[in-house]
Amino acid sequence: METGIIVLSAILIIIVASPFILMGISNKKHHSKLTKALDVLLKCNSAIASKSSFFNNFVIAVDGHAQTVFFIKERENGALEQSVIDLRVFNKCKMDQQVNNITNKPGLMDTIQKLDLLLINTSTGATQRLELFNDNDSLQLSGELAIAQEWQIFLQSLLDKEVVLEAPPVVITRGLDLSRIALF
């Protein structure tokens, strides 16, 4: 009788624990993919990341010496979009939120549809958006707002130290081909 209870208990533990184990493995593969993509992007630009943040579907890094931001975002279809942005062209960084107002019986509720970091050159009007959250890609915010605030403050402090160039922004946005890189 005890053997049956032990076997049944082991099966139940495996059934309950397996989704969490599979999610952990999936998150580790995803993080590894973004890490390798960032490494390739940094090597292609002969840069060293002085600060970086990894999140669910994006990674942002900065080379403080070269005043360059590296941003990689994984789209819903698995394609990686990358941007290399020269900070010396910009002089302001701010968070940009697109909010949808929903009216319900207790009152008005705001939902964030899109959250971006916006780099601006106030003299030329040039802008560059780094999309951190889009409700088409994710169902709910899970820390993107805190990361956006942290990076907005950090990038603005870098922008305050440097002289702004009048040249147009140097931005490279293209898909990153990782077919020749092993994920493990």
PyRosetta script that sets phi, psi and omega in degrees:
from pyrosetta import init, pose_from_sequence

init()
pose = pose_from_sequence("METGIIVLSAILIIIVASPFILMGISNKKHHSKLTKALDVLLKCNSAIASKSSFFNNFVIAVDGHAQTVFFIKERENGALEQSVIDLRVFNKCKMDQQVNNITNKPGLMDTIQKLDLLLINTSTGATQRLELFNDNDSLQLSGELAIAQEWQIFLQSLLDKEVVLEAPPVVITRGLDLSRIALF")
pose.set_psi(1, -41.3)
pose.set_omega(1, -179.3)
pose.set_phi(2, -66.2)
pose.set_psi(2, -34.5)
pose.set_omega(2, 179.0)
pose.set_phi(3, -62.6)
pose.set_psi(3, -40.7)
pose.set_omega(3, 178.5)
pose.set_phi(4, -63.5)
pose.set_psi(4, -40.8)
pose.set_omega(4, 179.4)
pose.set_phi(5, -67.7)
pose.set_psi(5, -39.9)
pose.set_omega(5, 179.0)
pose.set_phi(6, -64.6)
pose.set_psi(6, -45.0)
pose.set_omega(6, 179.6)
pose.set_phi(7, -63.5)
pose.set_psi(7, -44.3)
pose.set_omega(7, 179.2)
pose.set_phi(8, -63.3)
pose.set_psi(8, -41.4)
pose.set_omega(8, 178.0)
pose.set_phi(9, -64.0)
pose.set_psi(9, -42.8)
pose.set_omega(9, 179.2)
pose.set_phi(10, -63.0)
pose.set_psi(10, -42.2)
pose.set_omega(10, 178.8)
pose.set_phi(11, -63.5)
pose.set_psi(11, -43.1)
pose.set_omega(11, 179.1)
pose.set_phi(12, -64.3)
pose.set_psi(12, -40.4)
pose.set_omega(12, 178.3)
pose.set_phi(13, -64.0)
pose.set_psi(13, -42.1)
pose.set_omega(13, 178.7)
pose.set_phi(14, -63.9)
pose.set_psi(14, -42.3)
pose.set_omega(14, 179.8)
pose.set_phi(15, -64.5)
pose.set_psi(15, -41.3)
pose.set_omega(15, -178.6)
pose.set_phi(16, -73.1)
pose.set_psi(16, -39.3)
pose.set_omega(16, -173.9)
pose.set_phi(17, -82.4)
pose.set_psi(17, -25.2)
pose.set_omega(17, -173.3)
pose.set_phi(18, -60.5)
pose.set_psi(18, -40.4)
pose.set_omega(18, 178.4)
pose.set_phi(19, -61.6)
pose.set_psi(19, -38.5)
pose.set_omega(19, 180.0)
pose.set_phi(20, -68.3)
pose.set_psi(20, -38.9)
pose.set_omega(20, 177.9)
pose.set_phi(21, -65.4)
pose.set_psi(21, -44.1)
pose.set_omega(21, 179.7)
pose.set_phi(22, -65.6)
pose.set_psi(22, -38.0)
pose.set_omega(22, 176.9)
pose.set_phi(23, -64.8)
pose.set_psi(23, -40.5)
pose.set_omega(23, 178.4)
pose.set_phi(24, -63.1)
pose.set_psi(24, -41.7)
pose.set_omega(24, 178.2)
pose.set_phi(25, -65.0)
pose.set_psi(25, -42.6)
pose.set_omega(25, 179.3)
pose.set_phi(26, -63.7)
pose.set_psi(26, -43.6)
pose.set_omega(26, 178.7)
pose.set_phi(27, -63.7)
pose.set_psi(27, -37.8)
pose.set_omega(27, 179.4)
pose.set_phi(28, -66.3)
pose.set_psi(28, -40.7)
pose.set_omega(28, 177.4)
pose.set_phi(29, -64.1)
pose.set_psi(29, -42.8)
pose.set_omega(29, -179.5)
pose.set_phi(30, -63.5)
pose.set_psi(30, -45.4)
pose.set_omega(30, 178.8)
pose.set_phi(31, -63.0)
pose.set_psi(31, -39.6)
pose.set_omega(31, 178.8)
pose.set_phi(32, -64.3)
pose.set_psi(32, -39.6)
pose.set_omega(32, 179.1)
pose.set_phi(33, -63.4)
pose.set_psi(33, -44.9)
pose.set_omega(33, 179.0)
pose.set_phi(34, -67.4)
pose.set_psi(34, -37.8)
pose.set_omega(34, 178.5)
pose.set_phi(35, -63.0)
pose.set_psi(35, -45.8)
pose.set_omega(35, 179.4)
pose.set_phi(36, -65.2)
pose.set_psi(36, -38.9)
pose.set_omega(36, 178.1)
pose.set_phi(37, -63.9)
pose.set_psi(37, -41.2)
pose.set_omega(37, 178.0)
pose.set_phi(38, -65.3)
pose.set_psi(38, -41.7)
pose.set_omega(38, 178.0)
pose.set_phi(39, -59.6)
pose.set_psi(39, -43.3)
pose.set_omega(39, 179.5)
pose.set_phi(40, -64.3)
pose.set_psi(40, -44.3)
pose.set_omega(40, -179.5)
pose.set_phi(41, -63.7)
pose.set_psi(41, -40.8)
pose.set_omega(41, 178.4)
pose.set_phi(42, -66.0)
pose.set_psi(42, -42.4)
pose.set_omega(42, 179.7)
pose.set_phi(43, -66.0)
pose.set_psi(43, -38.8)
pose.set_omega(43, 179.1)
pose.set_phi(44, -63.7)
pose.set_psi(44, -28.8)
pose.set_omega(44, -177.9)
pose.set_phi(45, -104.4)
pose.set_psi(45, 9.7)
pose.set_omega(45, -179.1)
pose.set_phi(46, 49.1)
pose.set_psi(46, 51.6)
pose.set_omega(46, -175.7)
pose.set_phi(47, -121.9)
pose.set_psi(47, 161.7)
pose.set_omega(47, 175.8)
pose.set_phi(48, -127.4)
pose.set_psi(48, 126.5)
pose.set_omega(48, -178.7)
pose.set_phi(49, -75.3)
pose.set_psi(49, 118.7)
pose.set_omega(49, 176.5)
pose.set_phi(50, -88.7)
pose.set_psi(50, -20.8)
pose.set_omega(50, 175.0)
pose.set_phi(51, -153.4)
pose.set_psi(51, 139.8)
pose.set_omega(51, 177.2)
pose.set_phi(52, -148.9)
pose.set_psi(52, 155.5)
pose.set_omega(52, 176.1)
pose.set_phi(53, -138.3)
pose.set_psi(53, 129.6)
pose.set_omega(53, 176.8)
pose.set_phi(54, -104.9)
pose.set_psi(54, 140.1)
pose.set_omega(54, 176.9)
pose.set_phi(55, -138.4)
pose.set_psi(55, -172.4)
pose.set_omega(55, -174.2)
pose.set_phi(56, -49.8)
pose.set_psi(56, -54.5)
pose.set_omega(56, -175.0)
pose.set_phi(57, -128.6)
pose.set_psi(57, 17.5)
pose.set_omega(57, 176.6)
pose.set_phi(58, -151.6)
pose.set_psi(58, 161.3)
pose.set_omega(58, 173.2)
pose.set_phi(59, -137.1)
pose.set_psi(59, 139.2)
pose.set_omega(59, 177.3)
pose.set_phi(60, -129.1)
pose.set_psi(60, 136.0)
pose.set_omega(60, -179.6)
pose.set_phi(61, -142.9)
pose.set_psi(61, 157.6)
pose.set_omega(61, 178.8)
pose.set_phi(62, -136.2)
pose.set_psi(62, 138.7)
pose.set_omega(62, 169.7)
pose.set_phi(63, -100.3)
pose.set_psi(63, 103.0)
pose.set_omega(63, -175.5)
pose.set_phi(64, -64.4)
pose.set_psi(64, -31.6)
pose.set_omega(64, -179.4)
pose.set_phi(65, -70.2)
pose.set_psi(65, -45.3)
pose.set_omega(65, -178.4)
pose.set_phi(66, -87.4)
pose.set_psi(66, -4.5)
pose.set_omega(66, -178.9)
pose.set_phi(67, 55.4)
pose.set_psi(67, 51.1)
pose.set_omega(67, -177.5)
pose.set_phi(68, -128.7)
pose.set_psi(68, 137.2)
pose.set_omega(68, 176.1)
pose.set_phi(69, -105.4)
pose.set_psi(69, 136.3)
pose.set_omega(69, 176.4)
pose.set_phi(70, -116.6)
pose.set_psi(70, 127.3)
pose.set_omega(70, -177.2)
pose.set_phi(71, -133.8)
pose.set_psi(71, 127.1)
pose.set_omega(71, 177.5)
pose.set_phi(72, -126.6)
pose.set_psi(72, 129.1)
pose.set_omega(72, 179.3)
pose.set_phi(73, -127.1)
pose.set_psi(73, 132.5)
pose.set_omega(73, 176.5)
pose.set_phi(74, -94.8)
pose.set_psi(74, 123.2)
pose.set_omega(74, 179.5)
pose.set_phi(75, -81.0)
pose.set_psi(75, 171.6)
pose.set_omega(75, -176.9)
pose.set_phi(76, -60.8)
pose.set_psi(76, -32.2)
pose.set_omega(76, -179.7)
pose.set_phi(77, -82.2)
pose.set_psi(77, 1.8)
pose.set_omega(77, 178.3)
pose.set_phi(78, 94.0)
pose.set_psi(78, -8.1)
pose.set_omega(78, 179.4)
pose.set_phi(79, -72.1)
pose.set_psi(79, 141.7)
pose.set_omega(79, 178.2)
pose.set_phi(80, -100.1)
pose.set_psi(80, 128.3)
pose.set_omega(80, 173.7)
pose.set_phi(81, -108.0)
pose.set_psi(81, 135.5)
pose.set_omega(81, -177.4)
pose.set_phi(82, -126.2)
pose.set_psi(82, 148.1)
pose.set_omega(82, 176.9)
pose.set_phi(83, -135.6)
pose.set_psi(83, 137.7)
pose.set_omega(83, 173.9)
pose.set_phi(84, -120.4)
pose.set_psi(84, 117.9)
pose.set_omega(84, -171.0)
pose.set_phi(85, -123.1)
pose.set_psi(85, 126.8)
pose.set_omega(85, 176.7)
pose.set_phi(86, -82.8)
pose.set_psi(86, 112.1)
pose.set_omega(86, -177.3)
pose.set_phi(87, -69.3)
pose.set_psi(87, -20.3)
pose.set_omega(87, -177.7)
pose.set_phi(88, -66.5)
pose.set_psi(88, -14.0)
pose.set_omega(88, -179.8)
pose.set_phi(89, -84.8)
pose.set_psi(89, -20.9)
pose.set_omega(89, -174.1)
pose.set_phi(90, -108.6)
pose.set_psi(90, 157.2)
pose.set_omega(90, 178.2)
pose.set_phi(91, -131.5)
pose.set_psi(91, 4.0)
pose.set_omega(91, 179.4)
pose.set_phi(92, -148.2)
pose.set_psi(92, 142.3)
pose.set_omega(92, 175.7)
pose.set_phi(93, -131.2)
pose.set_psi(93, 132.5)
pose.set_omega(93, 176.7)
pose.set_phi(94, -145.2)
pose.set_psi(94, 160.4)
pose.set_omega(94, 175.1)
pose.set_phi(95, -85.8)
pose.set_psi(95, 139.5)
pose.set_omega(95, 177.8)
pose.set_phi(96, -125.0)
pose.set_psi(96, 122.7)
pose.set_omega(96, -179.5)
pose.set_phi(97, -118.3)
pose.set_psi(97, 134.9)
pose.set_omega(97, 169.9)
pose.set_phi(98, -104.1)
pose.set_psi(98, 118.5)
pose.set_omega(98, -172.5)
pose.set_phi(99, -114.3)
pose.set_psi(99, 140.9)
pose.set_omega(99, 175.6)
pose.set_phi(100, -110.9)
pose.set_psi(100, 126.0)
pose.set_omega(100, 178.8)
pose.set_phi(101, -89.7)
pose.set_psi(101, 126.3)
pose.set_omega(101, 178.5)
pose.set_phi(102, -115.1)
pose.set_psi(102, 125.9)
pose.set_omega(102, 179.0)
pose.set_phi(103, -96.0)
pose.set_psi(103, 126.5)
pose.set_omega(103, 174.0)
pose.set_phi(104, -132.3)
pose.set_psi(104, 177.0)
pose.set_omega(104, -174.1)
pose.set_phi(105, -58.6)
pose.set_psi(105, -45.6)
pose.set_omega(105, -179.4)
pose.set_phi(106, -69.0)
pose.set_psi(106, -25.5)
pose.set_omega(106, -178.4)
pose.set_phi(107, 165.2)
pose.set_psi(107, -156.1)
pose.set_omega(107, -177.8)
pose.set_phi(108, -101.1)
pose.set_psi(108, 135.1)
pose.set_omega(108, -179.6)
pose.set_phi(109, -124.6)
pose.set_psi(109, 133.7)
pose.set_omega(109, 178.2)
pose.set_phi(110, -99.7)
pose.set_psi(110, 134.7)
pose.set_omega(110, 172.8)
pose.set_phi(111, -122.7)
pose.set_psi(111, 135.9)
pose.set_omega(111, 179.9)
pose.set_phi(112, -82.8)
pose.set_psi(112, 122.3)
pose.set_omega(112, 178.1)
pose.set_phi(113, -91.6)
pose.set_psi(113, -33.9)
pose.set_omega(113, -176.3)
pose.set_phi(114, -149.5)
pose.set_psi(114, 140.0)
pose.set_omega(114, 179.0)
pose.set_phi(115, -132.7)
pose.set_psi(115, 121.6)
pose.set_omega(115, -177.7)
pose.set_phi(116, -128.5)
pose.set_psi(116, 154.7)
pose.set_omega(116, 162.2)
pose.set_phi(117, -97.5)
pose.set_psi(117, 129.9)
pose.set_omega(117, -176.1)
pose.set_phi(118, -116.2)
pose.set_psi(118, 117.9)
pose.set_omega(118, 175.6)
pose.set_phi(119, -96.7)
pose.set_psi(119, 131.2)
pose.set_omega(119, -172.1)
pose.set_phi(120, -130.4)
pose.set_psi(120, 138.4)
pose.set_omega(120, 167.0)
pose.set_phi(121, -104.9)
pose.set_psi(121, 105.9)
pose.set_omega(121, -173.3)
pose.set_phi(122, -67.8)
pose.set_psi(122, -24.1)
pose.set_omega(122, -178.7)
pose.set_phi(123, -81.0)
pose.set_psi(123, -35.4)
pose.set_omega(123, -178.5)
pose.set_phi(124, -103.5)
pose.set_psi(124, -16.5)
pose.set_omega(124, -178.2)
pose.set_phi(125, 83.4)
pose.set_psi(125, 4.0)
pose.set_omega(125, 179.4)
pose.set_phi(126, -68.4)
pose.set_psi(126, 139.1)
pose.set_omega(126, 178.5)
pose.set_phi(127, -134.6)
pose.set_psi(127, 156.7)
pose.set_omega(127, 174.3)
pose.set_phi(128, -141.5)
pose.set_psi(128, 127.2)
pose.set_omega(128, -179.5)
pose.set_phi(129, -102.4)
pose.set_psi(129, 137.6)
pose.set_omega(129, 171.3)
pose.set_phi(130, -116.6)
pose.set_psi(130, 106.5)
pose.set_omega(130, -175.6)
pose.set_phi(131, -79.9)
pose.set_psi(131, 113.5)
pose.set_omega(131, -179.7)
pose.set_phi(132, -94.5)
pose.set_psi(132, -32.0)
pose.set_omega(132, -178.8)
pose.set_phi(133, -145.4)
pose.set_psi(133, 139.2)
pose.set_omega(133, 173.4)
pose.set_phi(134, -143.2)
pose.set_psi(134, 127.5)
pose.set_omega(134, -176.0)
pose.set_phi(135, -68.8)
pose.set_psi(135, -8.5)
pose.set_omega(135, 172.4)
pose.set_phi(136, -76.1)
pose.set_psi(136, -26.9)
pose.set_omega(136, -179.6)
pose.set_phi(137, -93.3)
pose.set_psi(137, -38.0)
pose.set_omega(137, -177.7)
pose.set_phi(138, -127.2)
pose.set_psi(138, 150.9)
pose.set_omega(138, -178.5)
pose.set_phi(139, -80.7)
pose.set_psi(139, -33.6)
pose.set_omega(139, -177.9)
pose.set_phi(140, -147.7)
pose.set_psi(140, 157.2)
pose.set_omega(140, 175.2)
pose.set_phi(141, -69.0)
pose.set_psi(141, 139.5)
pose.set_omega(141, 177.7)
pose.set_phi(142, -143.3)
pose.set_psi(142, 54.1)
pose.set_omega(142, 177.7)
pose.set_phi(143, 112.2)
pose.set_psi(143, -9.0)
pose.set_omega(143, -179.1)
pose.set_phi(144, -62.2)
pose.set_psi(144, -34.6)
pose.set_omega(144, -179.3)
pose.set_phi(145, -63.8)
pose.set_psi(145, -42.4)
pose.set_omega(145, 178.2)
pose.set_phi(146, -66.2)
pose.set_psi(146, -40.4)
pose.set_omega(146, 178.2)
pose.set_phi(147, -66.2)
pose.set_psi(147, -40.1)
pose.set_omega(147, 178.7)
pose.set_phi(148, -62.4)
pose.set_psi(148, -42.8)
pose.set_omega(148, 178.9)
pose.set_phi(149, -65.2)
pose.set_psi(149, -44.8)
pose.set_omega(149, 179.7)
pose.set_phi(150, -60.5)
pose.set_psi(150, -47.1)
pose.set_omega(150, -177.7)
pose.set_phi(151, -73.2)
pose.set_psi(151, -30.4)
pose.set_omega(151, 176.6)
pose.set_phi(152, -63.3)
pose.set_psi(152, -44.5)
pose.set_omega(152, 178.4)
pose.set_phi(153, -65.6)
pose.set_psi(153, -44.6)
pose.set_omega(153, -178.3)
pose.set_phi(154, -64.6)
pose.set_psi(154, -47.8)
pose.set_omega(154, -178.8)
pose.set_phi(155, -66.8)
pose.set_psi(155, -36.5)
pose.set_omega(155, 178.1)
pose.set_phi(156, -65.2)
pose.set_psi(156, -36.7)
pose.set_omega(156, 177.4)
pose.set_phi(157, -65.4)
pose.set_psi(157, -36.7)
pose.set_omega(157, 175.4)
pose.set_phi(158, -67.7)
pose.set_psi(158, -39.9)
pose.set_omega(158, -179.2)
pose.set_phi(159, -68.1)
pose.set_psi(159, -32.2)
pose.set_omega(159, 180.0)
pose.set_phi(160, -68.5)
pose.set_psi(160, -23.7)
pose.set_omega(160, -177.4)
pose.set_phi(161, -85.3)
pose.set_psi(161, -20.3)
pose.set_omega(161, -171.2)
pose.set_phi(162, -108.5)
pose.set_psi(162, 156.4)
pose.set_omega(162, 174.9)
pose.set_phi(163, -84.0)
pose.set_psi(163, 136.6)
pose.set_omega(163, -178.0)
pose.set_phi(164, -83.4)
pose.set_psi(164, 131.9)
pose.set_omega(164, 175.9)
pose.set_phi(165, -83.7)
pose.set_psi(165, 153.9)
pose.set_omega(165, 179.2)
pose.set_phi(166, -94.1)
pose.set_psi(166, 0.2)
pose.set_omega(166, -179.4)
pose.set_phi(167, -72.8)
pose.set_psi(167, 156.8)
pose.set_omega(167, 177.1)
pose.set_phi(168, -65.6)
pose.set_psi(168, 153.5)
pose.set_omega(168, -177.4)
pose.set_phi(169, -64.4)
pose.set_psi(169, 141.1)
pose.set_omega(169, 176.0)
pose.set_phi(170, -97.5)
pose.set_psi(170, 103.4)
pose.set_omega(170, -176.9)
pose.set_phi(171, -128.6)
pose.set_psi(171, 127.2)
pose.set_omega(171, 177.3)
pose.set_phi(172, -114.6)
pose.set_psi(172, 118.9)
pose.set_omega(172, 177.9)
pose.set_phi(173, -126.5)
pose.set_psi(173, 119.1)
pose.set_omega(173, 179.0)
pose.set_phi(174, -157.8)
pose.set_psi(174, 164.2)
pose.set_omega(174, 175.1)
pose.set_phi(175, -73.3)
pose.set_psi(175, 145.6)
pose.set_omega(175, -179.2)
pose.set_phi(176, -102.0)
pose.set_psi(176, 123.4)
pose.set_omega(176, -178.9)
pose.set_phi(177, -90.2)
pose.set_psi(177, 108.9)
pose.set_omega(177, 179.2)
pose.set_phi(178, -104.0)
pose.set_psi(178, 16.8)
pose.set_omega(178, -175.9)
pose.set_phi(179, -65.8)
pose.set_psi(179, -23.5)
pose.set_omega(179, -178.7)
pose.set_phi(180, -96.1)
pose.set_psi(180, 4.6)
pose.set_omega(180, -178.8)
pose.set_phi(181, -112.6)
pose.set_psi(181, 128.8)
pose.set_omega(181, 177.3)
pose.set_phi(182, -75.0)
pose.set_psi(182, 138.9)
pose.set_omega(182, -179.3)
pose.set_phi(183, -82.1)
pose.set_psi(183, -13.8)
pose.set_omega(183, 177.7)
pose.set_phi(184, -127.3)
pose.dump_pdb("model.pdb")
